[in-house]
Amino acid sequence: MSRRQTAPPPEDAELAAFAKALGHPIRVQILRILARENAHRCCRIVDELPLAQSTVSEHLRILRSTGLVRANESDPQVMYCIVPAALRRFKSLLGAL
């Protein structure tokens, strides 16, 4: 008996990308830090975590790649903030499981 294989729906890939980005406790902590205020400079986030600036930047890059966080690079210092629509989308996909 053979099983028919079908491609997973795009929503599954989207949910998996969000879950992977949030699969590290430091990235969850970064989202909590960003949720407290509208925007943070990277150096302020680094001040709140026991990590090197380069490590925090890598975690921010991963969060940005999924769209959960965006960077305002027009200022001399990059400001990071949560993208509320992306967070709502993640919650919606998770709720549909």
Long-range contacts (C-beta under 8 A, 24 or more apart in sequence): 11-93, 11-96, 14-89, 14-93, 15-90, 15-93, 15-94, 15-97, 17-66, 18-66, 18-68, 18-86, 18-89, 18-90, 18-93, 18-94, 20-66, 21-62, 21-63, 21-65, 21-66, 21-68, 22-68, 22-90, 24-59, 24-62, 26-51, 26-59, 27-59, 27-62, 27-63, 30-56, 30-59, 30-60, 30-63, 30-69, 31-63, 31-68, 31-69, 31-82, 31-87, 34-69, 34-80, 34-81, 34-82, 35-82, 38-81, 39-72, 39-79, 39-80, 39-81, 40-79, 40-80, 40-81, 41-77, 41-78, 41-79, 41-80, 42-77, 42-78, 42-80, 43-77, 45-80
